[in-house]
């Protein structure tokens, strides 16, 4: 949707095919932290009116290790901040803009398939209300996830896959209670990782590291809040407001990159090309930066017929992707308890915490990655 709106602004026609209904897409609980690139793009597209009113500017974050805390000041270190604003709210803003600007979005498109993308005449077929339809196009943007039709259509011999599946997940709840802190808290506790987050001043989003074989029915709200308070420690735990959850889920953690991100006239974006653990808050933000890079390349092609930027898209995007993947991998390793962790590994985590606490240079590097590296 970001790509389609960017292209629309440049006068380039597109068709968006979405498998689900609009209500389903807007209702999905997803990311909540927007980096500066995403916020800037929303401003350029004129999508930020509600974001400016309702988004929560976070000038930093707090890290905790066995009850000891310190704060990293993004604003002081980089001159930038991040914004807490739920992805579901972003989607509402985008769909409203699509309606206003006459963007062609087809919801509940079934049996979508991509064809002839290694030729100069690619096309896409799909079904809507049992009617077979076809879109002839110049280029195809695959924004449909790592198991989507775009990724699956590429011969395996032409894709290099890098992947790591983590041996734990995040048990997350949404509750209509005020957050325990005005900014996010990343906590490394002997029982496992915990994250105190929010979606608004009255809505909390909280996570606990858990085994992937856990069952939601074994985690009633009382047990969740007991464990969350314990991991947050006495001081922060005393500020936790308990309340009934209205959404509860277990999120797997996975690092995944598919190279290259271009195959003929098919381009991969977002989760179709890369997935990072949510620890670094990079998933949606990376997808938006992909959209910016591809829109710039397609605009150049439409303007003067040059293929230079299109040819460079994959390498340009992957440079940013791998830096974000590294940050998410490092932060996950530093803040989580891994099965079989030995005492020396715990002490090494502690040493990492202390180095970050005591080094302005290390905090600056952390802040630069968290608020979003500039587009190359």
C-alpha positions as CSV (number, residue, x, y, z in Angstrom):
1,X,0.0,0.0,0.0
2,X,2.9,2.4,0.7
3,X,4.4,1.5,-2.7
4,X,1.1,2.1,-4.5
5,X,0.6,5.5,-2.9
6,X,4.1,6.5,-3.7
7,X,3.6,5.5,-7.3
8,X,0.3,7.3,-7.4
9,X,1.9,10.5,-6.3
10,X,4.4,10.1,-9.3
11,X,1.5,9.4,-11.7
12,X,2.2,5.7,-12.1
13,X,-0.8,3.4,-12.2
14,X,-0.9,0.3,-10.0
15,X,-3.3,-2.4,-8.9
16,X,-3.1,-3.8,-5.4
17,X,-4.4,-7.4,-4.8
18,X,-5.2,-8.3,-1.2
19,X,-6.2,-11.8,-0.2
20,X,-8.2,-10.7,2.9
21,X,-11.0,-8.3,3.5
22,X,-10.3,-4.7,4.6
23,X,-11.7,-5.3,8.0
24,X,-9.4,-8.3,8.5
25,X,-6.3,-6.3,7.5
26,X,-7.2,-3.3,9.7
27,X,-7.9,-5.6,12.7
28,X,-4.7,-7.5,12.7
29,X,-2.5,-6.8,15.7
30,X,1.0,-6.1,14.4
31,X,3.9,-3.7,15.0
32,X,3.6,-0.6,17.0
33,X,6.9,1.3,16.7
34,X,7.5,3.5,13.7
35,X,11.0,4.7,13.0
36,X,11.9,8.1,11.5
37,X,11.9,6.8,7.9
38,X,8.3,5.5,8.2
39,X,7.1,8.7,9.9
40,X,8.8,10.9,7.2
41,X,7.2,8.9,4.4
42,X,3.8,9.2,6.0
43,X,4.3,12.9,6.1
44,X,5.4,13.1,2.5
45,X,2.2,11.2,1.5
46,X,0.0,13.4,3.7
47,X,-1.0,10.5,5.9
48,X,0.2,11.8,9.2
49,X,-2.6,14.0,10.5
50,X,-3.9,11.4,12.9
51,X,-0.3,10.2,13.6
52,X,0.6,13.7,14.8
53,X,-2.4,13.8,17.1
54,X,-2.4,10.3,18.5
55,X,1.1,8.9,18.1
56,X,3.4,8.8,21.1
57,X,6.9,10.2,20.5
58,X,9.5,8.2,22.4
59,X,12.8,9.9,22.9
60,X,14.4,6.8,24.3
61,X,14.1,3.4,25.8
62,X,15.0,1.6,29.0
63,X,17.0,-1.6,29.3
64,X,16.8,-3.8,32.4
65,X,19.0,-6.7,33.5
66,X,18.0,-8.6,36.7
67,X,16.3,-5.5,38.0
68,X,19.0,-2.9,37.2
69,X,18.0,-0.3,34.6
70,X,19.4,2.4,32.5
71,X,18.0,4.7,29.9
72,X,19.2,5.3,26.3
73,X,18.3,8.8,25.1
74,X,17.6,8.6,21.4
75,X,16.9,12.3,21.1
76,X,20.2,13.4,22.7
77,X,22.3,10.9,20.9
78,X,20.8,11.1,17.4
79,X,18.4,14.1,17.3
80,X,15.6,11.7,16.4
81,X,12.9,9.7,18.1
82,X,10.6,6.8,17.3
83,X,6.8,7.0,17.4
84,X,4.4,4.4,18.9
85,X,1.4,4.1,16.6
86,X,-0.1,0.7,15.9
87,X,0.3,-0.8,12.5
88,X,-3.5,-1.4,12.4
89,X,-3.9,2.4,12.7
90,X,-1.4,2.9,9.9
91,X,-3.5,0.6,7.7
92,X,-6.6,2.6,8.4
93,X,-4.9,5.8,7.4
94,X,-3.6,4.2,4.2
95,X,-6.9,2.7,3.2
96,X,-8.7,6.0,3.8
97,X,-6.1,7.7,1.6
98,X,-6.5,5.0,-1.1
99,X,-10.2,5.7,-1.2
100,X,-9.7,9.4,-1.5
101,X,-7.1,9.1,-4.2
102,X,-8.9,6.5,-6.3
103,X,-6.3,3.8,-5.8
104,X,-7.3,0.5,-7.3
105,X,-7.3,-2.0,-4.4
106,X,-9.0,-5.4,-4.9
107,X,-9.8,-7.1,-1.6
108,X,-10.5,-10.8,-1.2
109,X,-8.6,-11.7,-4.4
110,X,-8.4,-15.4,-4.6
111,X,-5.9,-17.7,-6.4
112,X,-3.4,-15.0,-7.2
113,X,-0.6,-16.1,-9.5
114,X,2.3,-14.3,-11.2
115,X,3.3,-15.2,-14.7
116,X,6.1,-14.5,-17.2
117,X,8.0,-12.2,-14.9
118,X,11.3,-13.0,-16.6
119,X,9.9,-11.6,-19.8
120,X,9.0,-8.1,-20.8
121,X,5.3,-8.9,-20.6
122,X,4.5,-10.1,-17.1
123,X,1.0,-10.5,-15.9
124,X,-1.0,-11.5,-12.8
125,X,-4.1,-13.7,-12.7
126,X,-6.6,-13.9,-9.8
127,X,-10.2,-14.7,-9.1
128,X,-12.8,-12.3,-7.6
129,X,-16.3,-13.7,-6.8
130,X,-15.4,-16.8,-8.8
131,X,-14.6,-14.7,-11.9
132,X,-11.2,-15.2,-13.5
133,X,-9.3,-11.9,-14.0
134,X,-6.0,-10.8,-15.4
135,X,-3.7,-7.8,-15.0
136,X,-1.1,-7.1,-17.6
137,X,1.6,-4.9,-16.3
138,X,5.2,-3.7,-16.7
139,X,6.4,-4.9,-13.3
140,X,5.2,-7.0,-10.3
141,X,5.8,-6.1,-6.7
142,X,5.6,-9.1,-4.4
143,X,4.6,-7.8,-1.0
144,X,2.8,-11.0,0.2
145,X,5.1,-12.6,2.7
146,X,7.7,-15.4,2.8
147,X,5.1,-18.0,2.0
148,X,3.2,-15.9,-0.6
149,X,2.7,-16.6,-4.2
150,X,5.5,-14.2,-5.4
151,X,8.2,-15.8,-3.3
152,X,6.9,-19.3,-4.2
153,X,6.9,-18.6,-7.9
154,X,10.7,-18.1,-8.0
155,X,12.7,-21.3,-8.8
156,X,14.5,-22.4,-5.6
157,X,17.7,-22.6,-7.5
158,X,17.5,-18.8,-8.1
159,X,17.0,-17.9,-4.4
160,X,19.6,-18.0,-1.7
161,X,17.8,-18.4,1.6
162,X,19.3,-17.4,5.0
163,X,17.2,-18.4,8.0
164,X,17.3,-18.9,11.7
165,X,14.3,-20.1,13.8
166,X,14.6,-19.2,17.4
167,X,13.8,-21.8,20.1
168,X,11.2,-19.6,21.8
169,X,8.4,-17.1,21.1
170,X,6.7,-14.1,22.6
171,X,3.5,-14.5,24.5
172,X,1.8,-11.1,24.1
173,X,-1.3,-9.5,25.5
174,X,-3.3,-6.3,24.8
175,X,-5.2,-4.8,27.7
176,X,-7.0,-1.6,28.3
177,X,-4.7,-0.5,31.2
178,X,-2.2,2.3,31.4
179,X,1.4,1.4,30.6
180,X,3.8,0.7,33.4
181,X,6.2,3.3,32.0
182,X,6.0,6.2,29.5
183,X,8.5,4.4,27.1
184,X,9.4,0.8,26.3
185,X,11.3,-1.4,28.7
186,X,13.4,-4.3,27.5
187,X,14.0,-6.7,30.3
188,X,16.5,-9.6,30.6
189,X,15.4,-11.7,33.6
190,X,16.5,-15.1,34.8
191,X,13.1,-16.4,33.8
192,X,13.4,-14.9,30.3
193,X,12.8,-11.8,28.3
194,X,9.9,-9.3,28.9
195,X,8.9,-6.2,27.1
196,X,6.7,-3.5,28.5
197,X,5.1,-1.6,25.6
198,X,1.9,0.2,24.7
199,X,-0.4,1.4,21.9
200,X,-1.8,4.5,23.7
201,X,-1.7,6.1,27.1
202,X,-4.6,3.8,28.1
203,X,-3.7,0.6,26.2
204,X,-0.7,-1.7,27.1
205,X,1.0,-4.2,24.9
206,X,3.1,-6.6,27.0
207,X,5.2,-9.6,26.1
208,X,6.9,-12.6,27.9
209,X,9.4,-14.9,26.4
210,X,7.9,-18.4,26.3
211,X,8.5,-21.9,24.9
212,X,6.9,-22.4,21.5
213,X,5.0,-25.4,22.7
214,X,3.1,-23.3,25.3
215,X,-0.7,-23.1,25.0
216,X,-2.7,-19.9,25.4
217,X,-5.2,-21.7,27.5
218,X,-2.5,-22.4,30.1
219,X,-1.9,-18.6,30.4
220,X,-4.9,-17.0,32.0
221,X,-4.5,-13.3,32.6
222,X,-3.7,-13.8,36.3
223,X,-0.7,-16.0,35.6
224,X,0.5,-13.7,32.8
225,X,0.5,-10.6,35.0
226,X,2.1,-12.4,37.9
227,X,5.0,-13.5,35.7
228,X,5.2,-10.1,34.0
229,X,5.5,-8.3,37.3
230,X,8.1,-10.7,38.6
231,X,10.3,-10.2,35.5
232,X,9.9,-6.4,35.7
233,X,11.2,-6.3,39.2
234,X,9.8,-4.7,42.4
235,X,10.1,-1.0,41.3
236,X,8.6,-1.3,37.8
237,X,6.3,-4.2,38.8
238,X,4.7,-2.0,41.4
239,X,3.6,0.4,38.5
240,X,2.0,-2.4,36.5
241,X,-1.8,-2.1,36.2
242,X,-3.5,-5.5,35.8
243,X,-6.6,-5.9,33.7
244,X,-8.4,-8.3,31.4
245,X,-6.7,-8.9,28.0
246,X,-8.7,-8.6,24.9
247,X,-6.0,-10.1,22.6
248,X,-3.5,-12.8,23.4
249,X,-1.2,-14.6,21.1
250,X,2.2,-16.3,20.7
251,X,4.6,-14.8,18.2
252,X,7.4,-16.9,16.8
253,X,10.8,-15.4,16.4
254,X,12.6,-15.9,13.1
255,X,15.4,-14.3,11.1
256,X,15.0,-14.8,7.3
257,X,16.5,-13.2,4.2
258,X,16.0,-14.2,0.5
259,X,18.5,-13.0,-2.0
260,X,18.2,-11.4,-4.5
261,X,15.1,-9.2,-4.1
262,X,14.6,-9.0,-7.9
263,X,13.9,-11.7,-10.4
264,X,13.3,-10.3,-13.9
265,X,10.3,-7.9,-13.5
266,X,9.3,-9.3,-10.2
267,X,10.5,-7.4,-7.1
268,X,10.2,-8.7,-3.5
269,X,9.5,-6.3,-0.7
270,X,8.9,-6.7,3.1
271,X,8.3,-10.1,4.5
272,X,8.5,-11.7,1.0
273,X,12.2,-10.9,1.2
274,X,13.1,-10.6,4.9
275,X,11.8,-11.2,8.4
276,X,13.5,-10.0,11.5
277,X,12.8,-10.9,15.2
278,X,10.4,-8.2,16.6
279,X,13.0,-7.3,19.2
280,X,14.4,-4.6,17.1
281,X,11.1,-3.2,15.8
282,X,12.2,-3.4,12.2
283,X,9.6,-5.5,10.3
284,X,7.2,-2.9,9.0
285,X,9.8,-0.2,8.9
286,X,12.1,-2.2,6.6
287,X,9.1,-2.9,4.4
288,X,8.4,0.8,4.1
289,X,12.0,1.5,3.2
290,X,11.8,-1.2,0.5
291,X,8.8,0.6,-0.9
292,X,10.6,3.9,-1.0
293,X,13.6,2.4,-2.8
294,X,11.5,0.6,-5.4
295,X,9.2,3.6,-6.0
296,X,12.3,5.7,-6.7
297,X,13.6,3.1,-9.2
298,X,10.2,2.7,-10.9
299,X,9.8,6.5,-11.2
300,X,13.2,6.8,-12.8
301,X,12.3,4.0,-15.3
302,X,9.0,5.7,-16.1
303,X,10.6,9.1,-16.5
304,X,13.5,8.3,-18.8
305,X,13.5,4.6,-19.5
306,X,16.6,4.0,-17.4
307,X,17.0,0.6,-15.8
308,X,20.0,1.6,-13.6
309,X,18.0,2.1,-10.4
310,X,15.9,-1.0,-11.0
311,X,19.1,-3.0,-11.5
312,X,20.5,-1.6,-8.2
313,X,17.3,-2.1,-6.1
314,X,18.1,-5.5,-4.7
315,X,21.7,-4.6,-3.6
316,X,20.6,-1.3,-2.2
317,X,17.7,-2.7,-0.2
318,X,19.7,-5.7,1.1
319,X,22.4,-3.4,2.4
320,X,19.8,-1.9,4.8
321,X,18.1,-5.2,5.4
322,X,21.3,-6.9,6.7
323,X,22.1,-4.1,9.0
324,X,18.6,-4.3,10.5
325,X,18.8,-8.1,10.7
326,X,22.1,-7.8,12.6
327,X,20.6,-5.4,15.1
328,X,17.6,-7.5,15.7
329,X,19.8,-10.7,16.1
330,X,22.1,-8.9,18.5
331,X,19.4,-7.4,20.6
332,X,17.5,-10.8,20.7
333,X,20.7,-12.6,21.8
334,X,21.5,-10.0,24.4
335,X,18.1,-9.8,26.1
336,X,16.7,-13.4,25.9
337,X,17.5,-16.6,27.8
338,X,18.4,-19.4,25.4
339,X,17.9,-23.1,26.2
340,X,21.0,-24.5,27.7
341,X,22.6,-21.2,28.6
342,X,25.6,-21.8,30.7
343,X,26.8,-19.5,33.6
344,X,29.5,-18.0,31.3
345,X,26.9,-17.0,28.7
346,X,24.9,-15.3,31.4
347,X,27.9,-13.4,32.6
348,X,28.7,-12.4,29.0
349,X,25.2,-11.0,28.7
350,X,25.8,-9.0,31.9
351,X,29.1,-7.7,30.5
352,X,27.3,-6.5,27.3
353,X,24.7,-4.8,29.5
354,X,27.3,-3.0,31.5
355,X,29.3,-2.0,28.4
356,X,26.2,-0.5,26.8
357,X,25.3,1.2,30.1
358,X,28.8,2.8,30.5
359,X,29.6,3.7,26.8
360,X,28.1,6.7,25.1
361,X,29.5,5.4,21.8
362,X,27.8,2.1,22.2
363,X,24.5,3.8,23.2
364,X,24.8,6.1,20.1
365,X,25.2,3.0,17.8
366,X,22.2,1.4,19.5
367,X,20.1,4.6,19.1
368,X,21.1,5.1,15.4
369,X,19.9,1.6,14.5
370,X,16.7,1.8,16.6
371,X,15.5,5.2,15.3
372,X,16.3,4.0,11.7
373,X,19.4,4.3,9.6
374,X,19.2,6.8,6.7
375,X,18.3,5.4,3.3
376,X,21.5,4.7,1.3
